[in-house]
Amino acid sequence: MTTWCPDLSAGTGPLYVRLADLIERDIDSGRLTAGAKLPPQRNLAFDLGVTIGTVSRAYALAHERGLVSGEVGRGTYVRQRRTPDFPAAAASAPEMPAIAPGHAGPQPALRLDSTAAPEIGVAPVLERISAEICREAPDGVTSYIRTIPTAWLEAGARWLGRDGWHPDPASIVPSQGAHAAIMSVIAATTMPGDRIAFEPLTYASIARSAALSGRRASLVAADAEGVVPDDLERVCAQQHPKVLFLMPAPQNPTLAMMGEERRRAIAEIARRHQLWIIEDAVYGVLLQDGVPPIASIAPERVFHVGSLSKAVAAGLRGGWVACPPNFAGRVTMAHKMITGGKPFLMSELVARLVNSGLAFELAAATRADIARRVALARETFAGLDVRLHDAAPFLWLTLPEPWLSGTFKNAAAAEGILIDEEDEYKPARSDIAYHGVRVGFSTVPAFDHLATGFRILRRLVDQGPSAYDSYN
């Protein structure tokens, strides 16, 4: 098909992502039918007034989405769209069917339990940069890392800096993702038996990992802004934790958003009680809320952590931590002892992505993709007690009575949907019940599948647990 020429003037984000979205839209609408040949890249680039690289990246992204196939010497063709097989009954009619008593449903097929960066066509970029590294630094790729290049530190400072705060590259420690960075900080600042303070609901994998190394958890009350200062003061006075772990904005899983005044109050408490703070900002590059990080308020007490997992690609395992003065060396050694050391190829790859600006372009595309998904969620769950943010790849749903979070999770699984209930995020046993679930939606590639999954969850909420039978 040589007459297809879409309009790129509308929309936001990188041109190649817009072009790939238009390919998908026209396939879904029937304008591009199975077997249709897309225009040659050079021709389409001329017609659209863009570079051939833009069209090449768009075609590559469309290929990653399973929309087209390329045949060397013949061109790029629209693939036969596979009829969504999840879930068959729901996809066939706009009105969702009732749940039959004893219905076991399909095996879990739709993963709404992940907040990793969506697929936005990263693979071709990684392929090109990896090839460059292998050509330019063959010795580094095949050997142990003896020294940390300055470029890796500069990349971390660039990625973590925001809202007028720019960490010193000398304070940066490159890591194998945010989790490894956080555990390295814990190892460098605490001893077995020490306490770490957590919010009642948080990224509990850190608490579990800390428990494996002999650290104990203390719980601090939280509200819609996160950690409550008065309760943090109480916990510090009574239990003497060495470290506070928090995610100021957006908090995972509750989407609490901590304002500047609250951040300053927590920083002051940390100073009085000699409390270290681990500021997990893995979503920070997506948020861009204009609120200064706690590390800019109390740089002498805060370890500020970020990674590429939510904004670029989770599989890259690239992250950094900005340390208080004189701590970078200690955290670097702890990271090496815990992880065995960083792989050169991956570390160089993520540094080049950031220093070239490509990582920020990809993050912008991710932000636009997430905003589309949030709009769909906002429409589907309208009227419910749900927290959403345009830059956050998940939602927090407080269930109406008489739903319990565990029962709702099981009901969703019976329909073929994986979500997380509140106990997944509790760092320690608690008598408090929040009756909430987290729904992640960034990694479902097909929007029709995502829309179907959202509709099923909404139907479950509306019908209540009386329509669900575990059949045990």
Steps between C-alpha positions, in 0.01 A plus 500: 500500500683814380233769553494481880628830644389574860481842665770544767399852600276388786616338821803531724818307553770386257399492136590134460265401783220709348556333164492151656179593684344611172595171337326317785197729482454451128541124531236493773264719292544286189667769294812282492395141436691178552757452225507868403846628417617811683677770297877460464674677786676753280178589316297541817774710659490735200119521503490574875798735503689296761827312502525144380622413850165611643309272262744215564448525877123520455496187281723324755260595780203378295688174446561471877126541555432214259325727250725454196761266359800595291630301209845590373477627143119496501397757760286525812156338515207516739465178692179311559374622836450216737156500656550579868482177688470663838237463624285355222161563654575859598657598169199391297245738648505844658276385780704289741354160588412410854723269698349157520519332842796268509654654188873439509578720202813484284849478635640843595584662168491876540772639726376809678757451775796677338604865470803448278551738210271427204637372170566816298751371245814497714654186348630658175667776702664249731616291205676796341668625818606150608667446163682831537628403845622160383688666214646784704576328832554125436734467798248657738219275384697183569677587826431595861435865587807643675400866507177690456509735198409862564229474234311248712496742793394790280215291362374432851517867593304592186233236550444570870513879482173694477316809616818704547688226686810359333698243700877507485624223266754412771207398725356257244521121522387307188300189584322203352161658540330681787456190716873425501572866576263505797633177647855633460405809698341287772814287519718810521300679771365227729598184683301179560240570766457867404157632416381649173184712498240439230156630416220247573465435126812527288730322258525205736771312307748733669367406844518130416852532365606697808348233724712236326807697604388525863345847502166565670203704383326784683172639370426872475148629442420652161224712350423646157841674504697198617696477826334686790767714674356470852499121480851495352610705801339245732656200325844663504472574873372155593662258254807690374500390134820569308336546158166623362398358163240699310370586154392866515308516172332305370504258790470134407231366532275773643592788265547730798662827391731667752511879489801719568395600852464133601840420347665777700336379822630146444848629419506694827397193700773300327759758604389496864506123525804428279270308267613411149237533226480286187297698247377257236425713193463235229189679368648847547614556141143431385332719761661843447289656778727794578539395866866485609630157601579445866863457396506870406369592847726275708785383273704397803240241606334377179585224254305580183435200272377475142510261206387445142253223587179707498584753231714318241527122546495278808736243349788747477564479877655844496477720807685751715507633854611849599666471841567741786858631517769235550260207454543419131805280558331302777184443294707405195678230699174376652348477152795295380481264798124450459476470122845380399555812292346675201518369142691742278274468197182580691658783700648661190174453311284678757758777537499565125120497493489773763796710389379504138154617605333191355387379843311825555335473157392146583374615840287764325352230277433285807329792673271551200421128482417486871275805470290318239464202730411720796228667294352158427515403868346830608206443267449135595520546877312829520296530818715260702750586775804485275828693497664578167773729371568578134867395536457194722473154338263361764187583697396441859140385538330502840234233475141564604342284766481210539803420279824391667822558309607134505161381382496758222846392385381138483186600312712689247733202461201278432424732208857481371633826648796536734493795741661570839307523824610703799689226686760499220603846620508453876860504629390343830189345656230755568148503639401779262291400199492739206273290274699616199662355190766633266443465127805549278433562134821598322609164357184385318589569135151479348257772605199284419625241750562771758153645449350153539694440820387833643136423414520163674644658815229763496232234461645306794494811717142580407367145541661445838640180652158333507546436126833328556543143622846359569353150443705350783 
